[in-house]
Amino acid sequence: MAACTWKWLYYGPATRSALRKRRERAAEASTEGRERAAWSPSVLLDREMLLRSYLPYALVHFVLLPLAFLPLGRGAALGVLVNSVAAELLSNLHSFAVIAPTHTGLDIPIFEGAARSREEYYVRQIVGSVNYESPGSAADFLHGYMGYQIEHHLWPDLPLRQYPEVAREVEALCREVGLPYRRDSVWRRITEMVRAVICDEEVQAARVAISDAGARRAGRKDGGGLELAALHG
């Protein structure tokens, strides 16, 4: 049930919280200092979230839309309501299956504190995510092109259809500098996510250290020479 409502319970509130914090520190915001916004149940009672997001959305999809079909009969209005609710649950389940498993698992490290440099920030995006294996463009489309989470974290504003193209370049660069670039099947990632939820083991915090020389070389146009001095998981 949590997976079928995760956009309401987690993704929406976390996104709004991150947006609010970003606005609050807009004058001094930088990629290096960005941290993921923490989620807590209190965000569900946030007045702004309720009035500007949840209530308008629910009003349009679950009240006004069914009422528009009422002239065709109560059965038509009820059918629209049932279909709207089912579509909402299924879209939540689909997005959860596409996004959550690529970020969750005992085999995916978490990081302590904010990144100390731009180079470390980008290393974290690569090491802290897993892509789905892609048998072709049809699977990419069904995943909403969100099976390329590594590339999505590196370039969140990039058009989705460009992710498969840049993925080859990112993978080649990771191979060149010795960074892990992972692709797993959907079922493997779902298994790892479930294991992380029900297992007593804890994901150990990871620390990334990049030497000054490596950081300087990482700034070259060819991207070569990045040194990953330490990665502890």
Secondary structure, DSSP 8 states (H G I E B T S, - for coil): -TGGGHIIIIIHHHHHHHHHHHHHTGGG--GGG-------GGGGG-HHHIIIIIHHHHHIIIIIHHHHTGGG-HHHHHHHHHHHHHHHHHHHHHHHHHHGGGT-STTS-EE-S--SSHHHHHHHHHHT--EE--SSHHHHHHTTTTT-HHHHHH-TTS-GGGHHHHHHHHHHHHHHHT----EE-HHHHHHHHHHHHH-S----EEEEE--HHHHHHHTSTT-------EEE-
